[in-house]
Amino acid sequence: MDRDITKKILEWFGVAAAIAYSLLIALNLGYVVLGFSLLFISALAIGMWAVICKHYGILFLQFFYASAGVIGVVRWF
C-alpha cells in the first residue's frame, strides 16, 4: 500500500474513532466500555501515524490517551 494512503487512513480512522468516543461518553448512552475502547483504538492509529510522520509530540500524547482508554475499560469491569 502506498505510504501516503496508509498515513491518511491511519490519521482519519484515528480521528473518526476519537470523535465516536467523545460522542458516546458525552451523550451518556451507557456505552462506556465501547467508548473507551474507541479511545484506545484511536490512540493506536494516531500513534502509528505519528511514528510514520515523525510527529513525536503527538506520539507522546497518544501514550496518555491509550492509557486513559485502558483505565476506562478496566474500571468498568
C-alpha positions in Angstrom: 0.0 0.0 0.0 1.2 3.5 -0.8 2.8 5.2 2.2 0.7 8.4 1.7 -2.5 6.3 1.6 -1.5 4.5 4.8 -0.8 7.8 6.5 -4.2 9.2 5.5 -6.1 6.0 6.6 -4.4 6.0 10.0 -4.9 9.7 10.5 -8.6 9.8 9.6 -9.5 6.4 11.2 -8.0 7.7 14.4 -9.9 10.9 14.2 -13.2 9.2 13.5 -12.7 6.8 16.4 -11.9 9.7 18.7 -15.0 11.6 17.6 -17.1 8.5 18.2 -15.6 8.0 21.6 -16.3 11.6 22.5 -19.9 11.5 21.5 -20.5 8.1 23.2 -19.1 9.4 26.5 -20.7 12.9 26.3 -24.2 11.6 25.4 -24.1 9.2 28.4 -25.8 6.4 26.4 -24.3 3.6 28.6 -21.7 2.6 26.0 -18.8 3.5 28.2 -16.7 0.4 27.6 -17.2 0.8 23.8 -16.3 4.5 24.1 -13.0 3.8 26.0 -12.2 1.0 23.6 -12.6 3.5 20.7 -10.3 5.9 22.6 -7.6 3.2 22.8 -8.0 2.2 19.1 -7.8 5.9 18.2 -4.7 6.3 20.2 -3.1 3.3 18.4 -4.0 4.6 14.9 -2.9 8.1 15.6 0.2 6.9 17.3 1.2 4.8 14.3 0.5 7.8 12.1 2.7 10.0 14.3 5.6 7.5 14.1 5.4 7.4 10.3 5.2 11.2 10.1 7.8 11.7 12.8 5.4 13.8 15.0 6.8 12.7 18.3 4.9 15.2 20.4 1.6 13.7 19.1 3.0 10.2 19.7 3.8 11.1 23.3 0.2 12.4 23.8 -1.2 9.1 22.4 0.5 7.1 25.1 -1.6 9.0 27.6 -4.8 8.6 25.6 -4.1 4.9 25.2 -3.6 4.7 29.0 -6.8 6.5 29.6 -8.6 4.1 27.3 -7.2 1.1 29.2 -8.0 2.6 32.6 -11.6 3.4 31.5 -12.2 -0.1 30.3 -10.7 -1.8 33.3 -12.6 0.4 35.8 -15.9 -0.6 34.2 -15.3 -4.4 34.7 
